[in-house]
Amino acid sequence: MAQKKQIKYGDAVAEIESILNKIENEELDVDELTTKVKRVSELLSICKEKLHYTEEEVEKILKDIETE
């Protein structure tokens, strides 16, 4: 789980795009495909967590601004 917190959102998106490119261009063999699909799933989960956290933080900031 520590690894999840270390990767930046932009890096995760770039890695997802890279993997998807390889899949679309049929550059992965069957053995690699399973591993890469699992990695994309992990990265998507990381991105979702980061987006959810960011949304909550922005909502808090906006709420604070409204109460001032």
Buried (B, 14 or more C-beta within 10 A) or exposed (E): EEEEEEBEBEEBBEBBEEBEEBBEEEEBEEEEBEEBEEEBEBBEEBBEEBEEEEEEEEEEEEEEEEEE
